[in-house]
Amino acid sequence: MTLRWTRGNGHGLAFRPRSRQHRRTALEPGPIGLNPPDRRIRLPPSRSGTRSQRVLWTNRIAPMSPARIGIVTISDRASSGGYADLSGPAIEAWLRQAITSPWSVDYRVIPDGFESVRDTLIDMCDHAGLDLICTTGGTGPAPRDLTPEAMAAVIEKPLPGFGEQMRRISLNEVPTAILSRQEAGVRGKTLIVNLPGKPASIAVCLGAVFPAIPYCLDLIGAGRIETDPQVCVAFRPKGA
């Protein structure tokens, strides 16, 4: 059984754009989803007047399309109703504290297994058009823990630094973090990050890697995310 629902974060309307092209701002050409606060409008030149008269700059702020974030809990027991999922809500709670820009969530609970994880991730990337997907569960050495194997079949560009950093920071908490096989990677214009299964570990890992996520989304042409510096200081080079 797969459980799924979608909702917004209260910062703006949650909607499902027909395609990623609809996120492109009409103000001027640029990468999809990049709408920095200082986005300006250049008016078309007229046939008369000086150059300074023909070009008008204004500080009008372009509207920001809500980023679309997927949360996937991978668990046989949670998907069958054996127990209430705590990991997915823990991810959502952390994101609601950290993200200040508009976003909506696509939340699913699915069983363990290669095909289940692979098919869900492909659907969320290729059909739902999500910008960021955070998974939880299925990254250990148990026979049914096949999230990394499914990730390898889905992503086009692996980003090994995410898994390395999460294992490094988690080892400060528990020695069994060395057993984790968390990965991250990009498929099209979607970033996928595997998080651990325990809510306490989820908060630790998100705090360690999320500062790099907004700029990664910028680079792949996904939706723009702004963060609360009291929770997470997102790193972007000057001018990005």
Secondary structure as UniProt FT lines:
FT   STRAND          3..8
FT   HELIX           20..23
FT   TURN            32..33
FT   TURN            37..38
FT   HELIX           51..54
FT   STRAND          67..74
FT   HELIX           76..79
FT   TURN            80..81
FT   HELIX           87..98
FT   STRAND          103..110
FT   HELIX           114..122
FT   HELIX           123..127
FT   STRAND          132..136
FT   TURN            143..144
FT   HELIX           147..154
FT   STRAND          157..158
FT   HELIX           160..170
FT   TURN            171..173
FT   HELIX           175..179
FT   STRAND          184..187
FT   TURN            188..189
FT   STRAND          190..195
FT   HELIX           199..209
FT   HELIX           210..212
FT   HELIX           213..220
FT   TURN            229..231
FT   TURN            238..239
//
